Amino acid sequence: MADHHADDLLAFIDASPSPHHAVAAMAARLEAAGYVHLDEADRWALAPGDRVYTVRDGGSLIALRLGEEPPSEGGFRLVGAHTDSPALKVRPEPDDQRAGHRLLGCEVYGGPLLHTWFDRDLTLAGRVAVDTPQGPVLRRVHLPGAPLRIPSLAIHLHREIRDEGFRPNPQQHVVPTWSQIDGTDRGLRDLLGQHLDVEPDAITGLDLVTADTQPSARGGADGQWLLAPRIDNLASCHAGLEALLSAEASPATAVLVANDHEEVGSGTAEGARGSFLADVLERVAAATDPDPQASRRALARSLLVSADTAHAVHPNYADKHEGRHRPHLGGGPVIKHNANQAYASDAGGTAWFAACAADAGTKVQHFVTRGDLPCGSTIGPLTATRLGLQTVDVGHPMLSMHSIREQAHTADVPAMIDVLRVHLARSEDPPARR
């Protein structure tokens, strides 16, 4: 079973080189399982047991299986994840020329480990706006082959790297090359137009990111490691989706929310700071209970498992971990804690998730950042703050977080799915927050 889920995660990652592709891949699986797409602009009529999903701006998705009771009585059981990963994002006017080469102007998106992006075979993925007689149409793009590369400077010309370390200037040095100048005036829109079979001038907007072209793989002596891009956080999108599709029916309404833009602070209409989740939950509560207080009553009976990835102890840098909180690859899901609320876990949420793990037959691990190091964050505190939801932050243990190629363990994939499945089907109310 571990091998099946692990290989399925790798296939999902390869099909999801951008947030827009990840949402499309999730939507395809949902529809194959009988879920029906709802447009936010339409009036929603819902009944117990309905399976539905909606998408905002192509990169964020919410899927729900309505419970046997209205949410005002049964509450919501939510899994939250994010669809984006650190990358390089293409600028609106990207074409550049230097020293006989064509380059592609990009901005750094999020916090990638930049040195891992050098000397990799790269492509572009995302979406573009194409002008048509009926108005602009958004089309997904994933260019074939490996048209892009960021070559390193040879050490013979960069000897100071040995003493000063690798410190690239994002404006000057983190700029992919994609061809040599051959006398023709051929820019990115020409390449995209050829791929989409449209005129280059018809392409009027770009939402494109760079993506590694090396397929995801298994590694390690026994094939127990997963080696892939974007494990942070497509692993959680995959786990939440598979848990939703396989969870048993219950009085509670099961919800998966996968937000875009977590890596850059979530401050967008479809991000965790935006209104997407609040809008959907309020509409679902209102459609199933006419009480004006239905949505607030529902949220008081609800709990969010914010699923991101977690830092496994690194064998070469074990001192970077707090001594009693060192999660291991293959050791099971990690509950993440922070006294300053960079993670939203509290005693009640921790107890809930640990109980779900026990029911699923797996153990949990705990992570706390060292007191002399800053702590990252997730969508958990943002969603908890906006909606007043009890929240626990968890994640798959992994290495090489924010590298172009990350590392996780096969055993942790089914373990997380199993715990989230129990959570989504659990009928008891979460620990009271009174």
Sequence and secondary structure as in RCSB ss.txt:
>XXXX:A:sequence
MADHHADDLLAFIDASPSPHHAVAAMAARLEAAGYVHLDEADRWALAPGDRVYTVRDGGSLIALRLGEEPPSEGG
FRLVGAHTDSPALKVRPEPDDQRAGHRLLGCEVYGGPLLHTWFDRDLTLAGRVAVDTPQGPVLRRVHLPGAPLRI
PSLAIHLHREIRDEGFRPNPQQHVVPTWSQIDGTDRGLRDLLGQHLDVEPDAITGLDLVTADTQPSARGGADGQW
LLAPRIDNLASCHAGLEALLSAEASPATAVLVANDHEEVGSGTAEGARGSFLADVLERVAAATDPDPQASRRALA
RSLLVSADTAHAVHPNYADKHEGRHRPHLGGGPVIKHNANQAYASDAGGTAWFAACAADAGTKVQHFVTRGDLPC
GSTIGPLTATRLGLQTVDVGHPMLSMHSIREQAHTADVPAMIDVLRVHLARSEDPPARR
>XXXX:A:secstr
 HHHHHHHHHHHHHT SSHHHHHHHHHHHHHHTT EE  TTS     TT EEEEEETTTEEEEEE  SS HHHH 
EEEEEEE   SEEEEEEEEEEEETTEEEEEEEEES   GGGGTT  EEEEEEEEEEETTEEEEEEEE SS  BB 
    GGG TTHHHH     TTTTS  EEEE  SS   HHHHHHHHHTS GGGEEEEEEEEEE S  EEESTTS E
EEES HHHHHHHHHHHHHHHH    SSEEEEEEES GGGTS STTSTTSSHHHHHHHHHHHHH   TTHHHHHHH
T EEEEEEEEE   TT GGGS TT    TTS  EEEE TTSSS   HHHHHHHHHHHHHHT   EEEE  TTS  
   HHHHHHHHH  EEEEEEEEEBSTTSSSEEEETTHHHHHHHHHHHHHH  S      
